Amino acid sequence: MNDTPPPSGPALRKSLGLLDGVAIAASSTAATTSIGIGLGVTAGVVGLHLPAIMLLAFLPILGIAGAYSRLNRVEPNAGNGYVWVGRSLTPWLGFLVGWVNIVATIAFLAYTTAVTGSAMIQLAGEAGVHEAGGLALDPGSTAQTTAVGIVVLIAVTLTAVTGVRTAARLQTGLLIFEYVVLLGFCGYGIVTGPHAFSLSWFDPFAIPSASALAQGLLLSVFCYWGFEAAFTVNEEVRDPRDASRAGLITLVTMLGLFLLGSIAFQRVLSEDELAGHGAQGLAYFGDRLASQPLAALPLVALMFSAVASLQAGVIPTARGMFAMSRDRTLGPVWSKVSSRYGTPALGTLLIGALATAVAALALVIPRLADMIMATVNAVGIVVALSYALTALAAAVRFRSLLREDWRQGVRAVVLPTLSALTLLGLGGYLCWSFYTSTDHLEVSADNGWFLLLTPLAMIASGFLAAAWAKWVRRSPYFHSGEGTDADAPQLLATSR
């Protein structure tokens, strides 16, 4: 492999500190949205075992986070997994990691656009506004929620153009409000909930079936997804180690919040109530604990979380495409840096436009709950694949540590490998269960072939795009796997 780094590309402005990175990663992970919606979706699969599944999913994700942190210390790059996998495994898989992260985030933005709109329509209903222009407002309508959410998406995209520091400041304020509301309501729910606490909630062996366990774990991985957003701005932090710290701080914080939320929900709501309220789950939880106007606070927190998550989704995706464009694996439009803001402004606007288009296409699924389930399952599978490949890249890159320092080797090689194999096994098993669950295809969130086809289409499109980049764009990335500004550090000297 050629160890000569390619010429330096355009540079991003370094303006972020540790707290800014935490704000971006925490907003991208969107604890309030995951608790308010993800817990209900997951409960529909695993029943009253949400604490167990959240703890189980945390273990491989912790191994993945360790791999990201170690790789980031030796090679901070806005492309992160795209560069690391391309350099340590093969450029084809590296490009695939970059590509599936892009398409998964765009799908996530489309889904979160509808969630944002749903929260706003629910708030309007709580305020006594039940129709607009003669149209009855329905927070479960994909068409209405998408239309409202698109307006918000446009606004946060414009804010993201002005710089990640501005976005981080906005997200910090939103996060503080969200977490105060979450801690208050969930703490109160744990103390006063009518359903008795049970240790069986923490028993993974009580989950109904192996397929439920696999699907529940991938849904939980989706809930944790986003901590790595801290690594996508590692070229814009003053100290690259802050990106690693921000990612790990966010991940541990999410574990605490998810356990708190899952216990509180199961203390307050029955299994049918948990699984049956979809996008309105957090609002229903608030209504069970308080009267208006206090009961509306969790819904406001959900809206803030969705807004922050939209913006946090636009930012890392634009940075990933910026890194790929520098290597000519994507077109030059994505690497144009604004002289005024020091950000990939045009690319950021295009990401917002693409997410808007996909949100509009999602209207073929008429109910919001169905769209949420279809999106979460598809994104969960491709995110698991991306995480697994990045962890394997770390294991390959630091494999010599097994001979030189076995303690370092276990952390740098063995744990990432086990985490990767776990996620690959879960994804493969879930794909097989989708395939065998039906004998026909229809656009429905409960049709196995549709749920399987969506992530497979994301992956297949990545290989097609890679072939175009290699043979039409003639990107040098496919000769070395190195990203622009890769510095070929002495790994063993800097990884400890």
N, C-alpha and C positions, 0 to 999 in steps of 0.2 A: 504494500500500500504506500502511496506517495505521502511523505510526511511534510512536504512543503505547503505551508498555508496559502490559500488563495489571497489575492489582493484585498486590502481592507475595503469595506463597503461604506455606505453612509452611516453616520453615527447618530444615536439617540441622545437626548439631553439627560445628564445625570442629575436628578433633583430629589430622589426619594430616600427616606430613612426607614428604620425598622417598623415604626408604627404605620407608615404609609403602606408598606408591604402587607402587614397584617390586615389592614382595612380592605385592601384589594382582594386578598385571598379569602377573608371571612365573608365579604360580600359575594364573591363568586360561589362559595360553598352554600351560602344562603340558608343558614340554619332555620330561620323562621319559616321560609317556604318549604323546606324539607320536613320540618315538624308538622306544619299545617296541612300539607298535602301528601308528602311522601310517607308519613306514618300510616295514614289511612289506606293508601295503596298497598303498602307492605303488609298491613294487618289483614287485608283481603286475601293474602297468600299464606301467611304464617300464623294467623290467629293471634291469640294473646301471648305472643312470645317475642314482642318487639325488643325488649332489653337484651334477650339472648342473641338475636340476629344482629343487633347493632354492635354488641361486643365481639361476636365472631368476625364480622366484616372488618372491624378495626384492626385485627391482627395482621392480615395480609397487607392492608393499606399502610400500616406502620412500617412494614418491610419495604414497601414501595417508596414511602417518604424518605427512608434512610438512603435508598439508592439515589433518589433525586438530589438529596442533600450532598452526598459524597461526590456525585458527578458535577454538581454545580460548583463545588469548591475548586475542582481542577479545571473546569471549562465553563464559566458563565457565558451563556449565549441565549439570545431571545428565542431561538429555535428549540432550545433544550432537547426534548426527546428526539426530535427530528435530526439534530446534529449528533447527539450521543449514540443513538441506535445506528445511524448511518455510518459512523466512524468505527464502532465496535463490532457490529454484526454485518450488515450489508446496506448499501445505499437504497436498495429497493424497499427494505423493511423500514429504514429511516424515513424515507419519503412517505410510506404508508402511515407511520405514526403521526407525522405532521398533517397529512391529509385527513385522517379520520378524526383527529382533534378539531380540525376546521369544520368538517361537515357535522360532527356531533354537536359542536357549540352552536352552529347555525340552527340546527334542529332544536336545541335547548332554548335558544333565543325565541324561536317561533312559539314554543310551548309556554315559555315564561311571559311572552307578550299576552297570550290569552289569559294566563293566571293573573297578571296585573290588571287587565281589563275586568276580569271577574271580581277581583277584590274591590275595584272602584265602583262597579255596579252594585255589589253587596252593600258598600258604604252608602251609596245613594239611597238604597232601599231602607237602610237603618235611619236615614235622615228624612224619610217620608216621600222620597221621589221614586215613583214606581213606573213612570212612563216618560218618554221624551218624544216630542213631535208626533204624538198619537201612537207611538210604538211602545208596547209593554216591555219593560226591561227585564231580562232573564239572565242571571249570572251563570247559568249553565249552558247558554247558547254560545257555540263557538264563533258564530258570525258576529254577534254583538261584542263579545269579550275581545275578539281579535281586532275589531275596528277601534275600540277604545285603547287597547294596548299598543297599537301601531303608533298612535299619536304620542304616547309616552316614549316608545322606542326611538322615534325621531328626535325627541327632546334630549334624551340621555346620550344619543350618538353625537349630537352637536356639542354637548358638554365634554364628552370624551376627546373630541378633536382638540380642545384647548389645552390638554395635557393631563397626565395621570395624577399630578399633584392636586390639581383642581378637583378631579374625580375622587381622589382619596379623601380630601377634606369633606366633600359632600357625603361620602359613604361612612366616614367616621361618625358624623352626626346621626345618620340614619341607624347605624349599628348600635349606638348607645341607647337610643330610644327602644329599638327592637329587644335588646337584651334585658333592659329593665322590665319591659312588659312580660317577656318570656319568663324571667326568673320570678316575677311577682305572681303571675297566674299559675304557672306550673307548680311553684312552691305551695301556693294556696290549695291547688287541686290535690297535691299529694297529702296534705294534712286533712282536708275535709271531704275527699272523694268518697262516695257511698260504697264502692266495690272494695272488698278486702284485698290487701296486699298478699301476693303469693310468690313463694320462691320458684314455683313452676314457670313463672314468666322468664326466668333465667336458664331454663333447661332446654337446650337445643334438641335433645333427643325426643322431646314431646311434640316437635313440629310434625305436621300430618304426614309428609312424605319426602322422599329424596328430591323430587322435582320442586316441591314447595321450598325446601331448604335452599336449593340452588338458585331458584328465582328470587327468594327473599334475600339471599346474600348479594346478588347482583343489583337488586333494588337498593340495598343498603350501600353498596359501593357507589351507586349513583348519588346517594345522599351525601357521601363524603367527597364526591368529585368536586374539584375546584380549588383544593388547597394548593395545587401546583401553579395556580395563577401567580403566586409570589415569584415563581421562577421565570415566568415569561417577561417580567420587568427587571430581570437581573442586570441588564445593561443600563438601566436607568436609576439603579440604587448607587449610593456613594460607596458602599462596601458590599461586595457580592455575598459575604457571609450573612448579611441581613436578610437576603432572600431565603436562605436556608432556615434561619431562625424563624422568620415569619411563617413559612410553610408548616414547620413543626408546631409552633405555638397555635396556629389555626386548627390543625388537626386534633390536637389534644383538647382544645376548647370545644370543638364540634362533638367529640365523644361525650364530654360532660353534658352538653346541652341536649344531645340526642337521648342519653339515658334519662335525664331529668324529664324531658318531654314525653318519652315513651311510658315511663312509670306514671306520670301525671295523667296522661290520656287514659291509661288502663284503670286508674283509680276512679276516674270521673265517668268514662263512657263504657258501655257494653261493647262486646265484639261486633254486633250488628251495627251499632251506632258508629264505631270506629271505621268500619269498612264501607258504610253506606252513604257517607256525606261528601266524599271526594274533595273537590276544590273548596267546599264550604265547611270543611272539618274544623278549622281553627275558629271560625265564627260560631259554630255550634258549641264548641268547647267553652268559648267565652260566655255564651248565653246561659250555659248550665251553671256557671260559677258566679255570675254577677248580673245585675240589671242595668239597663241603659242609663246614662251614656257610658259607664265603665265597661260594659260588655263589648262595646265597639273597639276598645283598645287593641285586643289581639288582631282584629281585622285591619286596623290601621298599621300595626306592626307588619302584618303580612304584605300589605301594599308597599310599605317602605322597603321590605326585604326584596320583593319582586322588582321594584324600580332599581335598587342598588345592584341586584343580580343581573339585570339587563345591561347596565353600564359595565359591570365587571366582566360580563361575557364578551362584550364588544372589544374591550381593551386587550386581553391576552390573544384573542384571535387575530386582531390586526397586527400584533407583534410577531406571532408565529408566521403569518403570511409575509411580513416584512423580511424576516430571516430567510424564508424560502425564496423570495424574490431577489435578494442579494446574490443568491447562488444560481440564479436564472432557472430554477425549477418551476417558478411561477413568473408571470409577466412583470415587466418593470413598473407597472402602475402601483404595485403594492409596496415598493421600496422608496417611493417619493416622500421625502421628509420636509415638512413645512418649515420654512425659514423663520416664521413668526413663532410657532409653538414648539418646534423641535420634536414633533410627533409625526407618525405616518398618517397624516390627516386625510388624504384622499382614500387610502385603504380603509380607514376607519369608517368613512362615509359609505364606501361600497359594502362593507360588512353589514351596516345597518340596512342598506337597500336589499341585500340578499336575504337577510332575516325577514324583512318585510314581505318579500316575495314568497318565501317558504311558509310564512304564517298565513298568507292568503291561500296558498295551495292546500293547507291543512283544513280548509273549509269542506273538503270532501268527507271529513268525519264530522257529522253534524253535532255531536254532543261533546262538551268539553272533557268530561270524565273519560270517554273513550280515547280522545286525542292524548290525554295525559298518560294513560296506560301504554298506548302504542309507542309514544316517544320515549318514555322512561325505560321500557324494555329494550328498545333499539339502542339507545345511548348507553345503557348499562353494559351491553355486550361489547360494543366497540371501545368504550373506555377501559374495560377489563383487558382487552387486547393491547391497547396502547400502554397501559400500566405494566403489563406483563413483559412486553418487549423492552421497555425502558429498564426494568429490573434486571432482565437477562443481559442487557448491554452493560450494566454496572458489574454484574458477576463476571462477565468475560474480561472487562477492562481491568478489574482488580484481582484477577485470579492468582497472580503471583504472590499475593499476600498470604495465601494458604500455606505456602512454603516458608515465608519469612516471619510471619507473626500470626499464629493460628487464631488468637483472639480477634485481631483485626479481620482475619480472613472469614471467620464465622459471620461477623457483622456485615462485611462488604460483599461476600460471595454466597454463603449458605442461606442466610435469611432472605435476601432478594430472590434467590433461585426458588426457594420454597414458596414465597409469595407469588411469584410468576406462575409456577406450576399449578398452584391452587386456583388462581384466576382463570388460567387457560382451561383447566379441568371443568370449572363451574360453567364457563361460557360454552364449552363443547357439549356438556351434558344438557344445558338448557336448550341449545340449538336442536339437539336430537329430540328432546321432549316436545319442542314446538313442531318438529317435522312429523312425529308420530301421533300427534294429537288430533289430526283431521285428515280428510281425504280430498279437500277442495280449497280453492283460494277465494277469499272475499275481503274487501276493505273493511275490516272490523277489528277492534282491539282484543276480541276473544278468539280470533282465527289464528291458529298456530302458524300456518304458512305465511300469512301476512306479517306476523311478528318476526318470523325468520327471514323473510325476503328483505325487510327494511335494513337491518344491519349488513346483510350480505351485499346489498346494492351499494351501501356506503364503502365497503371494503373493495368490491370489484371496481368501483369508480376510481379508487385510489391507484390501483395497478394500471388502469388505462391512462390516468393523468401522469403517472410515473413514466410510462412508455413515451408519451408525448414529450415530456421534459428531457428524456434521455436522447431520443432520436430526432426530434424536431427542434427543440430549443438547444440541444447539444450542451446541456449543463455540465460544467466540470465537477459538480457534486457527485455524479455517478462514476467518476474515475477514482475519487478518493474517499467519499463519504464525509469529508470535512466541510463544515460550514464556513462562511466568510468570517474572517477574524479568528479562526481556530488557531491556537497558539502552540499546539503540541507540547504541553508542559511535561516535565518529568513527574510521572504520576506517583510513583512511590514516595518521592521526596515531598510532595505537596498534599498527599491524601490523608496524612495522619494527624 
